[in-house]
Amino acid sequence: MSYTLFDFLKLLGSLGMFLYGMKIMSEGLQKIAGNKLRSILSAMTANRFMGVFTGVLITALIQSSSATTVMVVSFVNAKILSLAQSISVIMGANIGTTVTAWLISIFGFTVDIGVMVLPLIGLAIPLMFSKRSRNQSLAEFIMGFAFLFMGLEFLKTNVPDVQSNPEMLAFLQNYSDMGFGSILLFVMIGTLLTIIVQSSSATVAITLVMCSQGWISLEIACATVLGENIGTTITANLAALSANVSAKRAAFAHFMFNVFGVIWAMIFFYPFTRMITFIVSSIGPDDPQAAVSYSLSLFHSIFNITNVLIMIWFVKFYVKICTKVIVSKKTDEEFQLKHIAAGMLSTAELSILQAKRETVVYAERMKRMLTMCRELYYEKNEKNFLKTFGRIEKYENISDRMEVEIGNYLRQVSEGRLSAASKEVIRDILRAITEIESVGDSMYNMARTINRKNENRNSFTPELDEHVESMYELIEKALDRMIEVLKIEIPQKTDMDISFNFEHEINTLRNKLKMHNIEDVNSKKYDYTVGVIYMDLIAECEKLGDYVINVVEAWCNTAPTN
């Protein structure tokens, strides 16, 4: 046998170039699209059919179903998408990913793309050194496209010549004549290969090359592609490991959707593959190699499209199964809009009332961040410290998202026919949610300051701990009062008085602690760096007090004028 270890390493290198090209092409496209993809994903999911279309569109654009599903999982984690919406987008992503197989079949086997690789790289070089980030992203996409097809060309070149080395296929032949058992075996091989490679597109490319070179039959190749559909779900499930229960359910729904699809495809496997062979032999190309790649691409596309057409009617069933299998625990935090997620109500006044109620929920969630900050301050165990800090980071991201969602809802309400007074109320609520978001930012800054103290191994004296605790108690009272005011349906100007008193106490304490800090540092009670971190923490508490009074002031302005 003339196939050496060096030849095998060249084969691995070819696969590596293909994967690298796929990676940077996908990343370049995502950078070019920027936040537009996220906007499309969150806006175009009004119903299951729009969700499927959105999944197809985005995956076809970025050439990575894994990237789409991971994005979907992160959106479900942030409660931008519901579980039902995420399932429909994931279904669409499965169709979108079939575009890759067609690109490889058309350009990789029919057109000699190799002659264009170097000119494409030449075109990308000037863009790579451009000062505009968009041009640099475009260069990434072009380079990725070139590397992808260069890798594919190398794959075809470095795959062993089966005719010259028939003994290489001996181990495959031992497992390819077991009837339906062979089909099941290669479904498992396709699954494992995709889990290892972490790219369904790469697995499809490998299968296309193996099939076109005569390594495996079309039926075995189709079975491998079915396995790839199961293996590709591992990426989303890995992304959901550290996410909330809703994101875990979305990832599990992706797994179920693909497994159920493979099950029905296995039941009708032989009629299905015979139909594909008949279609390609009737209207496909005359070139046998191209016909094989077209057959596999057609099988991949028809399977995924048919699977979506069947499963789209069972979205609610998937939601029920996922909810029962992945049970919500008491410790799971659900970051979901409670009052305005269903859309606008019949009248603007009722919609404004719902927005007010959602603002109360928003404020209560931000109050929880203070509890976590206090836990973080006193936490000595490093593992628990990092876990709590991670939760605070997650809450801060949710804070940003909630501000956007409530704000967009109110702007939608304001586009209707409103009185001047109602428009003024909306402006005041918008100001309030902006200030609540600043409260969340402030507490995240506190957590970062505590993290800096932890990383620098700075130790506060018991006296400093007492001062910090005194400040925490004051801002907790200010936050509690803020929430009380937010719950008053018709607030009055006098409701601001208590909040102003708390704000005055916070300012007075900040000034007092600032003077004490200067004296303590001068008398060398603790290091200057400790004093800096300590005062950063106190100053952030005082800022938080300012944001709280701004929320209360804006809310009291929503009271109707007599």
WONOR-V67322 format. One record per residue. N is the residue number from 1. RES is the residue in one letter. PSI is psi in radians with two decimals (* if undefined). NEAR is the number of other ideal C-beta (glycine too) atoms within 10 Angstrom. D_LAST is the distance of its C-alpha to the last C-alpha in whole Angstrom. Layout:
{{N | RES | PSI | NEAR | D_LAST} {N | RES | PSI | NEAR | D_LAST}}
This chain:
{{1 | M | 2.30 | 9 | 96} {2 | S | 0.02 | 8 | 95} {3 | Y | 1.93 | 16 | 91} {4 | T | 3.06 | 9 | 91} {5 | L | -0.65 | 7 | 88} {6 | F | -0.71 | 8 | 88} {7 | D | -0.67 | 12 | 87} {8 | F | -0.69 | 12 | 84} {9 | L | -0.63 | 11 | 83} {10 | K | -0.63 | 15 | 82} {11 | L | -0.77 | 19 | 81} {12 | L | -0.71 | 10 | 78} {13 | G | -0.65 | 14 | 78} {14 | S | -0.75 | 22 | 77} {15 | L | -0.71 | 21 | 74} {16 | G | -0.72 | 14 | 73} {17 | M | -0.68 | 19 | 72} {18 | F | -0.82 | 28 | 71} {19 | L | -0.72 | 19 | 68} {20 | Y | -0.73 | 16 | 68} {21 | G | -0.75 | 21 | 67} {22 | M | -0.71 | 22 | 65} {23 | K | -0.90 | 19 | 63} {24 | I | -0.47 | 20 | 62} {25 | M | -0.80 | 23 | 62} {26 | S | -0.79 | 23 | 59} {27 | E | -0.69 | 17 | 57} {28 | G | -0.75 | 22 | 58} {29 | L | -0.70 | 22 | 56} {30 | Q | -0.66 | 21 | 53} {31 | K | -0.67 | 15 | 53} {32 | I | -0.78 | 19 | 53} {33 | A | -0.56 | 16 | 50} {34 | G | -2.45 | 12 | 48} {35 | N | -0.12 | 7 | 45} {36 | K | -0.68 | 11 | 45} {37 | L | -0.73 | 20 | 47} {38 | R | -0.69 | 16 | 44} {39 | S | -0.74 | 11 | 42} {40 | I | -0.79 | 15 | 44} {41 | L | -0.69 | 23 | 45} {42 | S | -0.44 | 18 | 41} {43 | A | -0.61 | 11 | 40} {44 | M | 0.76 | 17 | 43} {45 | T | 0.64 | 25 | 43} {46 | A | -0.60 | 11 | 41} {47 | N | 3.04 | 13 | 44} {48 | R | -0.60 | 20 | 47} {49 | F | -0.71 | 11 | 49} {50 | M | -0.63 | 16 | 47} {51 | G | -0.76 | 27 | 47} {52 | V | -0.81 | 26 | 51} {53 | F | -0.73 | 18 | 51} {54 | T | -0.76 | 26 | 49} {55 | G | -0.73 | 30 | 52} {56 | V | -0.84 | 24 | 54} {57 | L | -0.89 | 19 | 53} {58 | I | -0.73 | 28 | 52} {59 | T | -0.65 | 27 | 55} {60 | A | -0.59 | 18 | 57} {61 | L | -0.85 | 19 | 56} {62 | I | -0.09 | 24 | 56} {63 | Q | 0.66 | 23 | 60} {64 | S | 1.84 | 28 | 59} {65 | S | -0.53 | 32 | 58} {66 | S | -0.75 | 24 | 58} {67 | A | -0.70 | 20 | 55} {68 | T | -0.80 | 29 | 53} {69 | T | -0.63 | 28 | 53} {70 | V | -0.70 | 17 | 52} {71 | M | -0.74 | 24 | 49} {72 | V | -0.78 | 33 | 48} {73 | V | -0.74 | 27 | 49} {74 | S | -0.61 | 19 | 47} {75 | F | -0.65 | 23 | 44} {76 | V | -0.67 | 27 | 44} {77 | N | -0.63 | 23 | 44} {78 | A | 0.03 | 22 | 41} {79 | K | 0.49 | 19 | 40} {80 | I | -0.63 | 21 | 39} {81 | L | 2.54 | 25 | 42} {82 | S | 2.95 | 18 | 42} {83 | L | -0.75 | 19 | 46} {84 | A | -0.73 | 17 | 46} {85 | Q | -0.72 | 25 | 45} {86 | S | -0.65 | 31 | 47} {87 | I | -0.74 | 30 | 50} {88 | S | -0.66 | 27 | 50} {89 | V | -0.72 | 31 | 50} {90 | I | -0.67 | 29 | 53} {91 | M | -0.78 | 28 | 55} {92 | G | -0.62 | 29 | 54} {93 | A | -0.61 | 31 | 55} {94 | N | -0.59 | 30 | 59} {95 | I | -0.74 | 24 | 59} {96 | G | -0.59 | 26 | 58} {97 | T | -0.31 | 28 | 61} {98 | T | -0.29 | 26 | 64} {99 | V | -0.63 | 18 | 63} {100 | T | -0.79 | 25 | 65} {101 | A | -0.69 | 25 | 68} {102 | W | -0.69 | 15 | 68} {103 | L | -0.76 | 19 | 68} {104 | I | -0.73 | 23 | 71} {105 | S | -0.78 | 24 | 73} {106 | I | -0.90 | 15 | 73} {107 | F | -0.57 | 16 | 73} {108 | G | -0.42 | 26 | 75} {109 | F | -0.42 | 23 | 77} {110 | T | -0.77 | 14 | 78} {111 | V | 2.45 | 11 | 77} {112 | D | 1.47 | 11 | 78} {113 | I | -0.28 | 21 | 75} {114 | G | -0.61 | 16 | 78} {115 | V | -0.32 | 8 | 79} {116 | M | -0.17 | 15 | 75} {117 | V | -0.93 | 17 | 74} {118 | L | -0.75 | 11 | 75} {119 | P | -0.63 | 10 | 74} {120 | L | -0.75 | 17 | 70} {121 | I | -0.70 | 17 | 71} {122 | G | -0.65 | 11 | 72} {123 | L | -0.59 | 15 | 69} {124 | A | -0.50 | 21 | 66} {125 | I | -0.89 | 11 | 68} {126 | P | -0.65 | 10 | 66} {127 | L | -0.56 | 18 | 63} {128 | M | -0.56 | 14 | 63} {129 | F | 0.17 | 9 | 64} {130 | S | 2.64 | 13 | 61} {131 | K | -0.37 | 6 | 58} {132 | R | 2.23 | 9 | 55} {133 | S | -0.55 | 11 | 54} {134 | R | -0.71 | 12 | 54} {135 | N | -0.66 | 16 | 58} {136 | Q | -0.69 | 17 | 59} {137 | S | -0.67 | 20 | 57} {138 | L | -0.67 | 20 | 59} {139 | A | -0.71 | 21 | 62} {140 | E | -0.78 | 23 | 62} {141 | F | -0.81 | 22 | 61} {142 | I | -0.77 | 21 | 65} {143 | M | -0.73 | 22 | 67} {144 | G | -0.76 | 23 | 66} {145 | F | -0.75 | 25 | 67} {146 | A | -0.81 | 24 | 70} {147 | F | -0.65 | 23 | 71} {148 | L | -0.86 | 31 | 70} {149 | F | -0.42 | 24 | 72} {150 | M | -0.73 | 21 | 75} {151 | G | -0.70 | 24 | 75} {152 | L | -0.72 | 26 | 75} {153 | E | -0.75 | 18 | 78} {154 | F | -0.63 | 19 | 80} {155 | L | -0.83 | 24 | 79} {156 | K | -0.61 | 17 | 81} {157 | T | -0.66 | 11 | 84} {158 | N | -0.05 | 18 | 84} {159 | V | 2.34 | 19 | 84} {160 | P | 2.54 | 17 | 87} {161 | D | 1.84 | 12 | 90} {162 | V | -0.63 | 15 | 90} {163 | Q | -0.63 | 8 | 93} {164 | S | -0.44 | 10 | 95} {165 | N | 1.14 | 12 | 94} {166 | P | -0.41 | 11 | 94} {167 | E | -0.35 | 9 | 94} {168 | M | -0.51 | 14 | 90} {169 | L | 0.01 | 15 | 89} {170 | A | -0.77 | 8 | 91} {171 | F | -0.57 | 9 | 89} {172 | L | -0.71 | 17 | 86} {173 | Q | -0.49 | 10 | 89} {174 | N | -0.42 | 10 | 89} {175 | Y | 0.00 | 13 | 86} {176 | S | -0.03 | 17 | 85} {177 | D | 0.52 | 9 | 88} {178 | M | 0.34 | 11 | 86} {179 | G | -2.30 | 8 | 85} {180 | F | -0.40 | 11 | 81} {181 | G | -0.62 | 10 | 81} {182 | S | -0.69 | 19 | 82} {183 | I | -0.81 | 21 | 78} {184 | L | -0.72 | 16 | 77} {185 | L | -0.79 | 17 | 78} {186 | F | -0.36 | 26 | 77} {187 | V | -0.74 | 25 | 73} {188 | M | -0.67 | 14 | 73} {189 | I | -0.76 | 20 | 75} {190 | G | -0.67 | 29 | 72} {191 | T | -0.87 | 24 | 70} {192 | L | -0.71 | 14 | 71} {193 | L | -0.72 | 20 | 72} {194 | T | -0.65 | 28 | 68} {195 | I | -0.70 | 18 | 67} {196 | I | -0.85 | 12 | 70} {197 | V | -0.45 | 19 | 69} {198 | Q | 0.56 | 16 | 65} {199 | S | 1.98 | 26 | 65} {200 | S | -0.59 | 29 | 65} {201 | S | -0.70 | 28 | 66} {202 | A | -0.69 | 25 | 69} {203 | T | -0.73 | 26 | 70} {204 | V | -0.74 | 27 | 70} {205 | A | -0.78 | 26 | 72} {206 | I | -0.76 | 25 | 75} {207 | T | -0.71 | 28 | 75} {208 | L | -0.77 | 27 | 76} {209 | V | -0.82 | 23 | 78} {210 | M | -0.71 | 18 | 80} {211 | C | -0.76 | 23 | 80} {212 | S | -0.49 | 23 | 81} {213 | Q | -0.04 | 17 | 84} {214 | G | 0.15 | 15 | 85} {215 | W | -0.78 | 18 | 85} {216 | I | 2.77 | 22 | 83} {217 | S | 2.93 | 16 | 83} {218 | L | -0.70 | 17 | 80} {219 | E | -0.75 | 21 | 79} {220 | I | -0.68 | 23 | 79} {221 | A | -0.73 | 26 | 77} {222 | C | -0.70 | 27 | 74} {223 | A | -0.69 | 28 | 74} {224 | T | -0.68 | 28 | 74} {225 | V | -0.67 | 29 | 71} {226 | L | -0.71 | 26 | 69} {227 | G | -0.65 | 26 | 70} {228 | E | -0.61 | 29 | 68} {229 | N | -0.52 | 28 | 65} {230 | I | -0.77 | 21 | 65} {231 | G | -0.56 | 26 | 66} {232 | T | -0.28 | 30 | 63} {233 | T | -0.23 | 27 | 60} {234 | I | -0.59 | 19 | 61} {235 | T | -0.85 | 23 | 59} {236 | A | -0.66 | 28 | 56} {237 | N | -0.60 | 17 | 57} {238 | L | -0.70 | 15 | 58} {239 | A | -0.49 | 21 | 54} {240 | A | -0.10 | 25 | 53} {241 | L | -0.72 | 9 | 55} {242 | S | 0.11 | 11 | 52} {243 | A | -3.13 | 18 | 49} {244 | N | 3.12 | 20 | 47} {245 | V | -0.60 | 21 | 48} {246 | S | -0.71 | 27 | 46} {247 | A | -0.68 | 27 | 48} {248 | K | -0.68 | 24 | 51} {249 | R | -0.68 | 26 | 51} {250 | A | -0.75 | 34 | 50} {251 | A | -0.69 | 29 | 54} {252 | F | -0.62 | 20 | 55} {253 | A | -0.68 | 27 | 54} {254 | H | -0.79 | 30 | 56} {255 | F | -0.82 | 17 | 59} {256 | M | -0.78 | 19 | 59} {257 | F | -0.82 | 23 | 58} {258 | N | -0.64 | 24 | 61} {259 | V | -0.79 | 13 | 64} {260 | F | -0.64 | 15 | 63} {261 | G | -0.76 | 22 | 64} {262 | V | -0.63 | 23 | 67} {263 | I | -0.84 | 10 | 68} {264 | W | -0.56 | 15 | 68} {265 | A | -0.59 | 23 | 70} {266 | M | -0.62 | 16 | 72} {267 | I | -0.70 | 10 | 73} {268 | F | 0.49 | 11 | 73} {269 | F | -0.91 | 19 | 75} {270 | Y | -0.80 | 12 | 78} {271 | P | -0.63 | 9 | 77} {272 | F | -0.88 | 19 | 74} {273 | T | -0.59 | 20 | 76} {274 | R | -0.66 | 11 | 79} {275 | M | -0.74 | 14 | 76} {276 | I | -0.79 | 24 | 75} {277 | T | -0.71 | 17 | 79} {278 | F | -0.78 | 10 | 80} {279 | I | -0.83 | 15 | 77} {280 | V | -0.67 | 21 | 78} {281 | S | -0.46 | 10 | 81} {282 | S | -0.78 | 7 | 80} {283 | I | 0.08 | 8 | 78} {284 | G | -3.11 | 17 | 78} {285 | P | 2.78 | 14 | 80} {286 | D | -0.48 | 6 | 84} {287 | D | 2.08 | 13 | 84} {288 | P | -0.71 | 9 | 84} {289 | Q | -0.79 | 16 | 82} {290 | A | -0.64 | 18 | 79} {291 | A | -0.67 | 18 | 80} {292 | V | -0.81 | 22 | 79} {293 | S | -0.64 | 27 | 76} {294 | Y | -0.71 | 24 | 75} {295 | S | -0.77 | 22 | 75} {296 | L | -0.71 | 25 | 74} {297 | S | -0.70 | 25 | 71} {298 | L | -0.71 | 20 | 70} {299 | F | -0.81 | 26 | 71} {300 | H | -0.80 | 29 | 68} {301 | S | -0.85 | 17 | 66} {302 | I | -0.68 | 16 | 66} {303 | F | -0.88 | 23 | 66} {304 | N | -0.68 | 25 | 63} {305 | I | -0.79 | 14 | 61} {306 | T | -0.71 | 15 | 63} {307 | N | -0.74 | 21 | 62} {308 | V | -0.76 | 22 | 58} {309 | L | -0.56 | 12 | 58} {310 | I | -0.88 | 12 | 60} {311 | M | -0.32 | 22 | 57} {312 | I | -0.40 | 17 | 54} {313 | W | -0.08 | 9 | 54} {314 | F | 0.43 | 15 | 54} {315 | V | -0.78 | 22 | 51} {316 | K | -0.62 | 11 | 49} {317 | F | -0.75 | 11 | 53} {318 | Y | -0.73 | 24 | 53} {319 | V | -0.78 | 18 | 50} {320 | K | -0.79 | 11 | 51} {321 | I | -0.84 | 15 | 54} {322 | C | -0.69 | 22 | 52} {323 | T | -0.62 | 14 | 50} {324 | K | -0.66 | 8 | 53} {325 | V | -0.81 | 12 | 55} {326 | I | 1.67 | 19 | 53} {327 | V | 2.40 | 9 | 51} {328 | S | 2.32 | 14 | 48} {329 | K | 2.86 | 7 | 48} {330 | K | -0.50 | 4 | 46} {331 | T | -0.18 | 6 | 46} {332 | D | 2.27 | 12 | 45} {333 | E | 2.13 | 14 | 42} {334 | E | 1.89 | 10 | 40} {335 | F | 1.37 | 18 | 38} {336 | Q | 2.44 | 15 | 36} {337 | L | 2.17 | 18 | 33} {338 | K | -0.53 | 13 | 32} {339 | H | -0.40 | 18 | 29} {340 | I | 0.15 | 22 | 29} {341 | A | -0.45 | 13 | 33} {342 | A | -0.09 | 9 | 33} {343 | G | -3.09 | 10 | 31} {344 | M | 2.60 | 16 | 28} {345 | L | -3.09 | 15 | 27} {346 | S | -0.57 | 7 | 26} {347 | T | 2.72 | 11 | 23} {348 | A | -0.65 | 20 | 21} {349 | E | -0.76 | 13 | 18} {350 | L | -0.64 | 12 | 21} {351 | S | -0.71 | 24 | 22} {352 | I | -0.70 | 21 | 20} {353 | L | -0.74 | 14 | 20} {354 | Q | -0.68 | 21 | 23} {355 | A | -0.66 | 22 | 23} {356 | K | -0.77 | 19 | 21} {357 | R | -0.67 | 16 | 24} {358 | E | -0.58 | 22 | 26} {359 | T | -0.64 | 23 | 25} {360 | V | -0.78 | 17 | 25} {361 | V | -0.74 | 17 | 29} {362 | Y | -0.85 | 25 | 29} {363 | A | -0.70 | 24 | 28} {364 | E | -0.63 | 13 | 30} {365 | R | -0.66 | 17 | 33} {366 | M | -0.55 | 29 | 33} {367 | K | -0.58 | 16 | 33} {368 | R | -0.48 | 14 | 36} {369 | M | -0.59 | 23 | 38} {370 | L | -0.73 | 20 | 37} {371 | T | -0.73 | 12 | 40} {372 | M | -0.64 | 18 | 42} {373 | C | -0.69 | 26 | 42} {374 | R | -0.71 | 18 | 43} {375 | E | -0.73 | 14 | 46} {376 | L | -0.70 | 21 | 47} {377 | Y | -0.68 | 21 | 47} {378 | Y | -0.10 | 11 | 50} {379 | E | 2.23 | 18 | 51} {380 | K | -0.47 | 7 | 55} {381 | N | 2.15 | 9 | 56} {382 | E | -0.72 | 9 | 57} {383 | K | -0.81 | 8 | 56} {384 | N | -0.61 | 12 | 53} {385 | F | -0.87 | 18 | 52} {386 | L | -0.63 | 14 | 52} {387 | K | -0.78 | 12 | 51} {388 | T | -0.71 | 20 | 48} {389 | F | -0.68 | 20 | 47} {390 | G | -0.68 | 12 | 48} {391 | R | -0.71 | 17 | 45} {392 | I | -0.73 | 23 | 42} {393 | E | -0.73 | 13 | 43} {394 | K | -0.74 | 17 | 43} {395 | Y | -0.64 | 20 | 39} {396 | E | -0.69 | 21 | 39} {397 | N | -0.71 | 16 | 40} {398 | I | -0.65 | 22 | 37} {399 | S | -0.81 | 23 | 34} {400 | D | -0.73 | 14 | 35} {401 | R | -0.70 | 18 | 35} {402 | M | -0.67 | 25 | 32} {403 | E | -0.78 | 19 | 30} {404 | V | -0.78 | 13 | 32} {405 | E | -0.79 | 20 | 32} {406 | I | -0.71 | 27 | 28} {407 | G | -0.78 | 17 | 27} {408 | N | -0.68 | 13 | 29} {409 | Y | -0.80 | 21 | 28} {410 | L | -0.64 | 21 | 24} {411 | R | -0.61 | 11 | 26} {412 | Q | -0.73 | 13 | 27} {413 | V | -0.71 | 24 | 24} {414 | S | -0.29 | 17 | 23} {415 | E | -0.25 | 9 | 25} {416 | G | -3.06 | 11 | 24} {417 | R | 1.91 | 6 | 22} {418 | L | 2.69 | 17 | 18} {419 | S | 2.86 | 10 | 15} {420 | A | -0.66 | 7 | 14} {421 | A | -0.72 | 11 | 11} {422 | S | -0.67 | 18 | 14} {423 | K | -0.65 | 13 | 17} {424 | E | -0.70 | 15 | 15} {425 | V | -0.76 | 23 | 14} {426 | I | -0.71 | 21 | 18} {427 | R | -0.70 | 15 | 19} {428 | D | -0.66 | 16 | 17} {429 | I | -0.71 | 23 | 19} {430 | L | -0.73 | 19 | 22} {431 | R | -0.72 | 17 | 22} {432 | A | -0.78 | 26 | 22} {433 | I | -0.53 | 24 | 25} {434 | T | -0.74 | 16 | 27} {435 | E | -0.59 | 22 | 27} {436 | I | -0.68 | 26 | 28} {437 | E | -0.65 | 22 | 31} {438 | S | -0.58 | 20 | 31} {439 | V | -0.79 | 28 | 32} {440 | G | -0.75 | 25 | 34} {441 | D | -0.73 | 18 | 36} {442 | S | -0.73 | 25 | 36} {443 | M | -0.56 | 28 | 38} {444 | Y | -0.67 | 21 | 40} {445 | N | -0.64 | 18 | 41} {446 | M | -0.82 | 29 | 42} {447 | A | -0.69 | 24 | 44} {448 | R | -0.66 | 16 | 46} {449 | T | -0.75 | 21 | 46} {450 | I | -0.67 | 24 | 48} {451 | N | -0.69 | 15 | 50} {452 | R | -0.72 | 15 | 51} {453 | K | -0.73 | 19 | 52} {454 | N | -0.78 | 18 | 54} {455 | E | -0.66 | 8 | 56} {456 | N | -0.06 | 12 | 57} {457 | R | 0.59 | 6 | 58} {458 | N | 2.50 | 16 | 56} {459 | S | 2.22 | 11 | 56} {460 | F | 2.56 | 17 | 53} {461 | T | 2.79 | 13 | 54} {462 | P | -0.58 | 7 | 53} {463 | E | -0.73 | 12 | 51} {464 | L | -0.70 | 22 | 49} {465 | D | -0.72 | 14 | 48} {466 | E | -0.71 | 11 | 47} {467 | H | -0.78 | 20 | 44} {468 | V | -0.74 | 21 | 43} {469 | E | -0.67 | 13 | 43} {470 | S | -0.71 | 15 | 41} {471 | M | -0.71 | 22 | 38} {472 | Y | -0.73 | 18 | 38} {473 | E | -0.68 | 12 | 37} {474 | L | -0.80 | 21 | 34} {475 | I | -0.48 | 25 | 33} {476 | E | -0.75 | 15 | 33} {477 | K | -0.69 | 17 | 31} {478 | A | -0.72 | 25 | 29} {479 | L | -0.73 | 24 | 29} {480 | D | -0.75 | 12 | 29} {481 | R | -0.67 | 20 | 25} {482 | M | -0.77 | 27 | 24} {483 | I | -0.66 | 15 | 25} {484 | E | -0.76 | 15 | 23} {485 | V | -0.71 | 21 | 20} {486 | L | -0.46 | 22 | 20} {487 | K | -0.18 | 14 | 21} {488 | I | 2.06 | 13 | 18} {489 | E | -0.66 | 10 | 16} {490 | I | 1.44 | 8 | 12} {491 | P | 2.69 | 18 | 13} {492 | Q | 2.84 | 11 | 12} {493 | K | -0.56 | 10 | 13} {494 | T | -0.34 | 8 | 15} {495 | D | -0.21 | 17 | 17} {496 | M | -0.34 | 19 | 18} {497 | D | -0.83 | 10 | 20} {498 | I | -0.71 | 16 | 23} {499 | S | -0.68 | 24 | 24} {500 | F | -0.65 | 12 | 24} {501 | N | -0.76 | 13 | 26} {502 | F | -0.72 | 22 | 28} {503 | E | -0.68 | 22 | 28} {504 | H | -0.72 | 12 | 30} {505 | E | -0.71 | 17 | 32} {506 | I | -0.79 | 24 | 33} {507 | N | -0.75 | 13 | 34} {508 | T | -0.78 | 11 | 36} {509 | L | -0.72 | 19 | 38} {510 | R | -0.82 | 18 | 39} {511 | N | -0.70 | 12 | 40} {512 | K | -0.79 | 13 | 42} {513 | L | -0.54 | 23 | 44} {514 | K | -0.78 | 13 | 44} {515 | M | -0.74 | 9 | 46} {516 | H | -0.68 | 14 | 48} {517 | N | -0.74 | 20 | 49} {518 | I | -0.78 | 12 | 50} {519 | E | -0.75 | 9 | 52} {520 | D | -0.66 | 18 | 54} {521 | V | -0.73 | 18 | 55} {522 | N | -0.63 | 10 | 57} {523 | S | 0.11 | 8 | 58} {524 | K | 0.67 | 8 | 59} {525 | K | -0.48 | 15 | 58} {526 | Y | 2.91 | 18 | 57} {527 | D | 2.76 | 13 | 57} {528 | Y | -0.69 | 9 | 55} {529 | T | -0.64 | 13 | 54} {530 | V | -0.74 | 20 | 53} {531 | G | -0.64 | 18 | 51} {532 | V | -0.84 | 15 | 50} {533 | I | -0.73 | 19 | 49} {534 | Y | -0.83 | 24 | 47} {535 | M | -0.53 | 17 | 45} {536 | D | -0.71 | 17 | 44} {537 | L | -0.78 | 24 | 43} {538 | I | -0.75 | 25 | 41} {539 | A | -0.64 | 16 | 39} {540 | E | -0.63 | 22 | 38} {541 | C | -0.71 | 25 | 37} {542 | E | -0.67 | 20 | 35} {543 | K | -0.74 | 18 | 33} {544 | L | -0.71 | 26 | 32} {545 | G | -0.66 | 26 | 30} {546 | D | -0.75 | 15 | 29} {547 | Y | -0.67 | 23 | 28} {548 | V | -0.79 | 29 | 26} {549 | I | -0.54 | 20 | 24} {550 | N | -0.67 | 20 | 23} {551 | V | -0.84 | 27 | 22} {552 | V | -0.74 | 27 | 20} {553 | E | -0.80 | 18 | 18} {554 | A | -0.70 | 19 | 18} {555 | W | -0.72 | 27 | 17} {556 | C | -0.39 | 19 | 14} {557 | N | -0.26 | 18 | 13} {558 | T | -0.14 | 21 | 12} {559 | A | 2.39 | 16 | 9} {560 | P | 2.44 | 9 | 7} {561 | T | 2.47 | 6 | 4} {562 | N | * | 3 | 0}}
